[in-house]
Amino acid sequence: MHTFKWGIVGTGKIARRFMQAAFYVPEAQVVAVGSRTQANAEQFGAQFGIPKRHDSYDAVFADPEVQIVYIATPHSLHAENALAAIQAGKHVLCEKPFTLNAPQAEQVVQAARAKGVFLMEGMWTRCFPVVREIIRRVQGGEVGEVRLVMADFGFRPEFDPASRLFAPELGGGALLDVGIYPVALAFLFLGEPEQKVAYATKGATGVDELCSILFQYGSGAQAVLSASLQVNTPKQAYLCGTEGRIELPAPWWKPSEAYLVRNDGSREHLLYPYEGDGLQFEIRHVHDCLRQGLTESPWIPLNETLAIMRVLDALRAQMGVRYPGE
Ligand SMILES: NC(=O)c1ccc[n+]([C@@H]2O[C@H](COP(=O)([O-])OP(=O)(O)OC[C@H]3O[C@@H](n4cnc5c(N)ncnc54)[C@H](OP(=O)(O)O)[C@@H]3O)[C@@H](O)[C@H]2O)c1
């Protein structure tokens, strides 16, 4: 079996979930992990059976055995880490949000295109089988023309001003952490909005803890989206079309099921159960792209990642949320 050799940078929550998901993808071989500290790298490597445990991210980028780097650091480091990995000639899967802002994203995309390496934002929702199925159904006209997308993603973490969720220097705030999911869902079915409005309630650290977003499209379609670090929202999504709607129950960003509800009242259950947390679909998709010699994903195109970053910048400008150095 041909294997794909991964290196991971960062040893936090999502890196752990990535390792658990890699278990379901035998062709994924994680050969190296890098951390700011040797102790973390050792602990993580020992837990998941990763042979090479580096005390820096640079050592992962320089490791000749590593083909693909998975960037699992806070948002504020994504651009720097991705640029270094690309410079070293590695393919890159970078966690969402792709970078802190659009200018950083443009730099990273340009670097990857110049180097000819594969680059993808980890917008893993798009890789779930049920999401691929609802895309087919919507494209096949089964709900008519999608006119309204509604989606929310809000949870209530413990307030810690130093954590990446709340610290401005780490790119804190609801929009970039969870609001990006509803924004990317609206992009998937309606494209880039013509007009956008956002209101935010900021917390003690000055980042958006509660935000509501409205998109208006040239076609007359709309999206109503929300994100929060203050309240647990229903975590559901709806794609409402002229002939019916798709309902994605909670947690809609990693769905195993959806309902196609037609205007005649009929209700079709689309059920695609999976094991574990579901990151395995994204890992498999990266492998498929590499096998085909692609440098970007047709499911998560870089131009769309860039457009999403520009929209996030515009929403943050309206909300008055700026990060240090911006
Ligand atoms: N796809 C998803 O569902 C999903 C879910 C959660 C998060 N994410 C994304 O993945 C990224 C990481 O999120 P996470 O929840 O895994 O974060 P986390 O638990 O805080 O872990 C981040 C890791 O980055 C490294 N790091 C480097 N500089 C740091 C700093 N100044 N402060 C804290 N950590 C630092 C640390 O690893 P070392 O100490 O080993 O260097 C840390 O363990 C975020 O961009 C997030 O949006 C995606």
The ligand as a MOL file (V3000), in Angstrom:
LIG
                    3D

  0  0  0     0  0            999 V3000
M  V30 BEGIN CTAB
M  V30 COUNTS 48 52 0 0 0
M  V30 BEGIN ATOM
M  V30 1 N -11.4970 21.3870 12.4680 0
M  V30 2 C -11.8970 21.5410 13.7170 0
M  V30 3 O -12.9090 21.0210 14.1620 0
M  V30 4 C -11.1290 22.3410 14.6350 0
M  V30 5 C -11.4100 22.1810 15.9410 0
M  V30 6 C -10.6670 22.8690 16.8160 0
M  V30 7 C -9.6940 23.7190 16.3460 0
M  V30 8 N -9.4540 23.8870 15.0450 0 CHG=1
M  V30 9 C -8.4210 24.8370 14.6250 0
M  V30 10 O -7.1640 24.2660 14.9350 0
M  V30 11 C -6.3090 25.2760 15.4880 0
M  V30 12 C -5.8250 24.8040 16.8500 0
M  V30 13 O -6.9410 24.6700 17.7190 0
M  V30 14 P -6.8860 23.7660 19.0490 0
M  V30 15 O -8.2530 23.7800 19.5980 0
M  V30 16 O -6.2290 22.4780 18.7850 0 CHG=-1
M  V30 17 O -5.9650 24.7030 19.9680 0
M  V30 18 P -5.1410 24.3010 21.2530 0
M  V30 19 O -5.7350 23.1130 21.9120 0
M  V30 20 O -4.9380 25.5410 22.0330 0
M  V30 21 O -3.7340 23.8410 20.6540 0
M  V30 22 C -2.9370 24.6760 19.8850 0
M  V30 23 C -1.5000 24.1600 19.8920 0
M  V30 24 O -0.7080 25.0990 19.1750 0
M  V30 25 C 0.5820 25.2180 19.7840 0
M  V30 26 N 0.8690 26.6290 20.0820 0
M  V30 27 C 1.8330 27.3830 19.5050 0
M  V30 28 N 1.8620 28.6170 19.9940 0
M  V30 29 C 0.9040 28.6810 20.9160 0
M  V30 30 C 0.4540 29.7120 21.7880 0
M  V30 31 N 1.0160 30.9200 21.8000 0
M  V30 32 N -0.5610 29.4160 22.6190 0
M  V30 33 C -1.1420 28.2180 22.6200 0
M  V30 34 N -0.7540 27.2010 21.8150 0
M  V30 35 C 0.2590 27.4230 20.9730 0
M  V30 36 C 0.5710 24.3560 21.0330 0
M  V30 37 O 1.2560 23.1670 20.7220 0
M  V30 38 P 2.7840 22.9620 21.1800 0
M  V30 39 O 2.8630 23.4550 22.5950 0
M  V30 40 O 2.9740 21.5210 21.0630 0
M  V30 41 O 3.6530 23.7480 20.2740 0
M  V30 42 C -0.8990 24.0410 21.2750 0
M  V30 43 O -1.0770 22.7930 21.8360 0
M  V30 44 C -7.1170 26.5700 15.5220 0
M  V30 45 O -6.7850 27.3790 14.4270 0
M  V30 46 C -8.5610 26.0980 15.4160 0
M  V30 47 O -9.4310 27.0030 14.7600 0
M  V30 48 C -10.1460 23.2020 14.1930 0
M  V30 END ATOM
M  V30 BEGIN BOND
M  V30 1 1 1 2
M  V30 2 2 2 3
M  V30 3 1 2 4
M  V30 4 1 4 5
M  V30 5 2 4 48
M  V30 6 2 5 6
M  V30 7 1 6 7
M  V30 8 2 7 8
M  V30 9 1 8 9
M  V30 10 1 8 48
M  V30 11 1 9 10
M  V30 12 1 9 46
M  V30 13 1 10 11
M  V30 14 1 11 12
M  V30 15 1 11 44
M  V30 16 1 12 13
M  V30 17 1 13 14
M  V30 18 2 14 15
M  V30 19 1 14 16
M  V30 20 1 14 17
M  V30 21 1 17 18
M  V30 22 2 18 19
M  V30 23 1 18 20
M  V30 24 1 18 21
M  V30 25 1 21 22
M  V30 26 1 22 23
M  V30 27 1 23 24
M  V30 28 1 23 42
M  V30 29 1 24 25
M  V30 30 1 25 26
M  V30 31 1 25 36
M  V30 32 1 26 27
M  V30 33 1 26 35
M  V30 34 2 27 28
M  V30 35 1 28 29
M  V30 36 1 29 30
M  V30 37 2 29 35
M  V30 38 1 30 31
M  V30 39 2 30 32
M  V30 40 1 32 33
M  V30 41 2 33 34
M  V30 42 1 34 35
M  V30 43 1 36 37
M  V30 44 1 36 42
M  V30 45 1 37 38
M  V30 46 2 38 39
M  V30 47 1 38 40
M  V30 48 1 38 41
M  V30 49 1 42 43
M  V30 50 1 44 45
M  V30 51 1 44 46
M  V30 52 1 46 47
M  V30 END BOND
M  V30 END CTAB
M  END
